[in-house]
Amino acid sequence: MNALEIKGLTKAYRDFRLDSLDLVLPSGCIMGLIGENGAGKSTTIKLILNTIRRDAGTITIMGKDNRKNVQLMKEDVGIVLDDVGFPECLTGKQVGKIMRNTYRNWDNKAYEDYLRKFSVPMDKEFKDFSRGMKMKLGIAVAMSHDPKLLILDEATSGLDPVVRDEVVEMLNEFTRDEGHSILISSHIVSDLEKLCDYIAFLHKGKLLLCEEKDALLEEFGIIHCAPETLRELDASAVKGKKETAYGAEAIVKRNAVPVGMDVSPIGIEELFVFMVKEGK
Ligand SMILES: Nc1ncnc2c1ncn2[C@@H]1O[C@H](COP(=O)(O)OP(=O)(O)OP(=O)(O)O)[C@@H](O)[C@H]1O
């Protein structure tokens, strides 16, 4: 079963259009939604959470229409947004008590274990939390009601590298259970590259690609060559290119360039930047 299936999702604002988005996140997998500022990541997530109205398209979560299953959305979807908010005077321990009465599947032991493991104070008031503590508390809460799908919007932005690494560890721990899936948006590509099984590139409201990360890294590589050599390549082999003072650089499909051509491995961030610049 797929944790999330999106077909033809469209939403238009005055200056922006999320254009017929198709995405599939298989159960047990982590998908990273990568896009520049304003690419449409939060709009996509709000549509999945059904907090804004779509113009067209369908969204199913665990096979069910997201608009018709309020209970499913509450229990089976965990949400962590950029600005984690709890009442200022509550401590971590008190948040747990409230959540026990909010969620059917609340696991207070798992919650307190997460807080201890990731150094989130139990007895400090939320108003005195650092940004990193707030984010880790938000993730611990979202994971402890045992959702099948966890959705995070820019959950690692503004965090230092040590806390970002802890967040990545928390998310990895969550997906050790094969029934758990994650959709995480970020423009910090390095975090997503470490974490994700699937990568989706969103650019100006259009999906540039959505593929398994390992397949992507196998499929594409980078070449450094003379501009004339680049011009001789089949246009369909080239996903993005730039000319520098020293020659040309291009992202190519490994299986579409001549045998023997020296193709180096490429990272997800480089691939995204090249593709966005090329507008492909
Ligand atoms: N309520 C709204 N009314 C009009 N335009 C909107 C509204 N909400 C979002 N937009 C526009 O939609 C576009 C996409 O915004 P969105 O927040 O989805 O981008 P994003 O990829 O999440 O960006 P960021 O990384 O900066 O958070 C932007 O141009 C934004 O101005």
The ligand as a Gaussian input file, in Angstrom:
#p B3LYP/6-31G(d) Opt

LIG

0 1
 N       -2.417000      32.517000       0.735000
 C       -1.645000      32.843000      -0.301000
 N       -2.034000      33.800000      -1.165000
 C       -1.305000      34.116000      -2.264000
 N       -0.116000      33.534000      -2.569000
 C        0.329000      32.570000      -1.732000
 C       -0.397000      32.178000      -0.556000
 N        0.291000      31.200000       0.061000
 C        1.404000      30.993000      -0.668000
 N        1.433000      31.807000      -1.751000
 C        2.472000      31.863000      -2.771000
 O        2.694000      30.566000      -3.259000
 C        4.079000      30.402000      -3.588000
 C        4.596000      29.132000      -2.944000
 O        4.652000      29.311000      -1.538000
 P        5.070000      28.139000      -0.558000
 O        4.970000      28.678000       0.833000
 O        4.308000      26.926000      -0.882000
 O        6.594000      27.912000      -0.957000
 P        7.733000      27.050000      -0.235000
 O        8.340000      26.179000      -1.269000
 O        7.170000      26.387000       0.982000
 O        8.778000      28.186000       0.166000
 P        9.730000      28.370000       1.472000
 O       10.859000      27.408000       1.312000
 O       10.184000      29.782000       1.345000
 O        8.885000      28.110000       2.677000
 C        4.786000      31.666000      -3.152000
 O        4.963000      32.472000      -4.297000
 C        3.816000      32.302000      -2.193000
 O        3.916000      33.714000      -2.216000

